[in-house]
Amino acid sequence: MTYCYPDSPNPAVKNLNLILEEGEFVLTVGSSGSGKSSLARVMAGLIPDFYGGDLTGRVFYEGEDLRDTRRRLLCSGIGIVFQDPEKQLVMTSVEAEIAFGLENLGLPQPEMLRRLAEVMSFLGLSSLKQEFTANLSGGQKQKVALAAVLAMQPRLLILDEPTSQLDPMAAEELLNLVERLNKELGYTVLLIEQRLERCFHLADRLLLMEGGQIICDAPAAEAARWQAAHDRPFIPPVARLFALLRSQTIPLTVKDGRRALRGWLSTATRPPAPPAGEEMPQCRQGGERTCRQPAMLEARDLWFVYPNGREALKGISCRIGPGEFVVILGENAAGKTTFLKQAAGLLKPGRGSISVLGRQARTGNRSEPDRRLGYLSQNPNDYLFQETVEAELRFTLHNFGLDDQGAIENILLKTGLSCVRGANPRDLSGGERQRVALASVLVAGPELLLLDEPTRGLDYLLKAGLGALLQALNRQGLTIMMVTHDVEFAAEYAGRALMMFDGRIVSDGSARQVLGNSLFYAPQLARLFKGFRDDVLTMTEAVETMKNVLPGGELVHAGKPE
Amino acid sequence: MLESLCYEEKDALLHNTHPLVTLLFLAALCFQALLFTHPLYLLGVFSAGILTAVVSDAYGKCRPYLKLGLWVAGLLIAINALFVHAGQTVIWQGPDLPVLGRLDLHLEAVCYGAAMGVRLLILLLVFALYNAVVHPDKIMSLFSRLAFKSALILSLSTRMVPAIARELANVVEVQQMRGVRFGAGGLGERLRKYSWLLEVILTSSLEGALQVAESMQARAFGSGPRTHYQRFLLRRRDCIIGLLSLLALILALCVKARGYGDYTYYPQLGPLGSAPALIWLGLLMLSPLAVILMGWGWRRCLSWRSGM
């Protein structure tokens, strides 16, 4: 099968042959633009019906060509859940939303009622029956979208990055539901996903796509080994470590990984880890240098209450020195974004004070935009409205009354956007859009960069690119403060971590201490090595540790229980 | 402020009644207010409305409307009293003004103004009650069977409003941080800055619209004749309230036909209550009182509730 979008000479999917067996759980991975979503849309019958374009080859569902299948039959056989929960709900109440597809199928009232009752009970949505869909949380919205599809009782369920816009807890809950659908109800599942730590082990098969083709189609462990050998990144850290060390068996979960490690690492050999907060946090990265220099950001007993009465910040005190790379972690509604907005001057403190780059928020002199302060929000689309990428950057310079003097060229080069400088930003992929938004902030030459969940929805490659870029900027002196849920990213790139809970900072120290000592916010490798080597956080450290332990640096017998 | 006036889920009778029946009940109140001019009848309907609001736990939401209504009613009485001189009973002799003429106050004009004020209060109260006890979504769902496409567009727009409001706030923040000073510059410049916001929102919304359409296509929208999911149960209480409301409408027409609901204000106030007029009023009040009683029982007697 080959497919080209209208007006595009290059095929999005190329010479593809694929069979999905009934009851299989197939995980599809690949970088953005590799053809995963196009494949999903072809299988759901949306290509070419909805998108147009040129499709050659044939797609069969239960032996029948999709082109000859009536749409009503197709929709009741194959269901698809999309990425953005906000953009797939059409009705105002949860109940009406779930009934929408059933009404479209022309089902009688008793049948609709039965299906609605079943799906709501299964997904635990009964209490939200009458709720206004716009008031639901992202996780609840995505659950409703899943329910709306499940009510149509498809045999094949396609999920196109359903967790990319969700926080880790909601993502976990959704993936658990998908697992139950596959294991308990026998649904055939095709899941496209970036959060591999949570779903890699669920898959019977893994498809790796690149350039519109499937370059690897194998069971998860095999695929991990293949990817490690061919230097592809779409493997969760535990599997990656064992694949890198050429283990005979590849554990896919922390539990299996720890079992495999037990033979080679004794818990008795672990070095003691200092508790978080023991060292002076503000001195952490720059050492003496940061302590003596004035703070980039200093909050003293900062309180904030939203107009609806929610107390979002409760006495935050913290100092961030120049050159630090700080991540703020914590559950939803812990106050992370509120703190970031306080730092950006978008919110005024209720009580206490916060000074950023030597300017106090309290006195109101921060209402004027400051080019030294860069802010990247969660949604890069909020930035993009100019005709070209270059114009977006020029727009920021113009607002601050700055001359170009090579800044645009320099930033385009740093962010790798030189080749698309003349393109309309809205025509670019998600990862590129984000880089354009970041470039439009960086072009003003900020000294402090505030980022709100910049890794949301990015694949492994894009994340690695973003991490490397931020690290390089940090080395050049840019102070970075970033809100994130992504502990793997934080462990890899950040120097210092603040953990927030219920409007307070509950842990502050080096990323190594905070993440290493945490149970739930620890990266997968830290959880793997916890008790064996508490100082392991990143892949490089894990590989080094194992190479020191193993003869010849290879885990030749890994996987055998002790 | 706005939230305090909108619908809120409550454990009260009218909140848990079939929306069509609630509409019928409120329409009956409204109809009576428009039909009658007799002050006792108007006061009766007003009292029924107030009691309904109290037993429906909606009085708090109606109060702002009533406050506003009282001011307007006062204004109505004042204007009527000052400018209508059709009555014969002078209660205060005013000065002789150059353009307006003699500024006398007549009892008839004051009473007529007061009656119209009560009528206005009833209409406002019914509107407030509608907002407080009927979920807009239920009404939309009710009419979606008749005009599905219009209802769908309305539903999509309703969903979009909070999403766009949130996005607008984000875009303003983002552009502020990019150095846009929305408050600075002349009117033309400011308009240009706000047009940027519109551009971002419009582009994002158009992109979003495609995704919504795709999701609808994937759920078989437009694949053939569709059925309508019936969300609401028709319970015993719905039938009772519906019948009572219909009865109230029929009785109101009877009262009007016999002329008891009318009252003579000018040139002199007519007699306030003849025996048949009061009997008819009593009959007319029976149906709202029954609903009020049911509403009261709903909150106090759970076994009564299960029986309804």
Contacts between the chains, C-beta under 8 A, distances in Angstrom:
chain1	res1	chain2	res2	distance
A	44	B	218	5.9
A	46	B	214	6.3
A	46	B	217	6.4
A	46	B	218	6.1
A	49	B	217	7.2
A	50	B	213	7.7
A	50	B	214	5.8
A	50	B	217	5.0
A	70	B	223	7.6
A	71	B	220	6.3
A	71	B	223	4.4
A	72	B	220	5.5
A	72	B	223	4.4
A	72	B	224	5.7
A	75	B	218	6.6
A	75	B	219	6.3
A	75	B	220	3.7
A	75	B	223	6.6
A	76	B	220	7.2
A	79	B	218	7.4
A	80	B	218	5.0
A	82	B	211	6.6
A	82	B	214	7.2
A	82	B	215	6.0
A	84	B	208	7.9
A	84	B	211	6.4
A	86	B	163	6.1
A	86	B	208	7.3
A	87	B	208	4.8
A	87	B	211	3.8
A	87	B	212	5.6
A	87	B	215	7.1
A	88	B	211	6.6
A	88	B	212	6.7
A	88	B	214	8.0
A	88	B	215	3.7
A	89	B	159	6.7
A	89	B	215	7.8
A	90	B	152	7.1
A	90	B	155	6.7
A	90	B	156	5.8
A	90	B	159	7.2
A	90	B	212	6.2
A	90	B	215	7.2
A	90	B	216	6.0
A	91	B	155	5.4
A	91	B	159	7.6
A	92	B	136	7.9
A	92	B	137	4.5
A	92	B	140	6.8
A	92	B	155	5.1
A	92	B	158	5.3
A	92	B	159	5.9
A	93	B	137	5.0
A	93	B	141	7.6
A	95	B	231	6.0
A	96	B	137	7.2
A	96	B	141	6.1
A	96	B	155	7.7
A	96	B	229	7.2
A	96	B	231	6.9
A	99	B	229	3.8
A	99	B	231	7.7
A	100	B	219	6.2
A	100	B	221	7.8
A	101	B	219	3.7
A	101	B	220	6.1
A	102	B	227	7.9
A	102	B	229	6.6
A	103	B	226	4.8
A	103	B	227	5.5
A	103	B	228	6.2
A	103	B	229	5.4
A	104	B	219	5.8
A	104	B	220	4.0
A	104	B	221	5.0
A	104	B	222	7.5
A	104	B	223	6.1
A	104	B	226	5.3
A	105	B	220	5.4
A	105	B	223	7.5
A	105	B	226	7.9
A	106	B	224	6.0
A	106	B	225	5.6
A	106	B	226	5.6
A	106	B	227	5.1
A	107	B	227	6.1
A	108	B	227	6.5
A	109	B	227	7.1
A	109	B	229	6.9
A	109	B	230	5.4
A	112	B	227	7.4
A	112	B	229	5.1
A	113	B	229	8.0
A	116	B	229	7.8
A	130	B	9	7.0
A	130	B	135	7.4
A	132	B	137	7.0
A	133	B	159	6.2
A	134	B	158	7.8
A	134	B	159	5.2
A	134	B	161	7.8
A	134	B	162	4.4
A	134	B	163	6.3
A	135	B	162	7.5
A	145	B	215	7.6
A	148	B	219	6.6
A	149	B	218	7.8
A	149	B	219	7.1
A	152	B	219	6.8
A	152	B	220	7.4
A	341	B	173	7.5
A	344	B	173	7.7
A	344	B	177	6.1
A	346	B	173	5.1
A	346	B	176	7.2
A	346	B	177	7.4
A	368	B	181	7.4
A	369	B	176	6.1
A	369	B	177	6.6
A	369	B	178	7.5
A	369	B	179	4.4
A	369	B	180	7.3
A	369	B	181	6.6
A	371	B	179	6.6
A	373	B	177	7.2
A	374	B	177	7.4
A	375	B	173	7.7
A	375	B	174	7.2
A	375	B	177	4.0
A	377	B	170	5.9
A	377	B	173	6.9
A	377	B	174	5.2
A	378	B	170	8.0
A	379	B	167	7.8
A	379	B	170	6.6
A	381	B	200	7.4
A	381	B	203	7.7
A	381	B	204	5.1
A	381	B	207	7.5
A	382	B	167	7.2
A	382	B	170	5.2
A	382	B	171	4.7
A	382	B	174	4.5
A	382	B	200	6.3
A	382	B	204	7.7
A	383	B	174	5.8
A	383	B	178	7.3
A	383	B	200	7.9
A	384	B	200	7.2
A	384	B	203	7.5
A	385	B	196	6.1
A	385	B	199	4.4
A	385	B	200	4.6
A	385	B	203	6.3
A	395	B	178	7.2
A	396	B	178	4.9
A	396	B	179	6.1
A	399	B	178	5.9
A	399	B	179	3.0
A	399	B	180	5.5
A	399	B	181	7.8
A	400	B	179	4.4
A	426	B	203	6.0
A	426	B	207	7.4
A	440	B	178	6.6
A	441	B	177	7.6
A	441	B	178	7.1
A	444	B	178	7.8
A	444	B	179	6.9
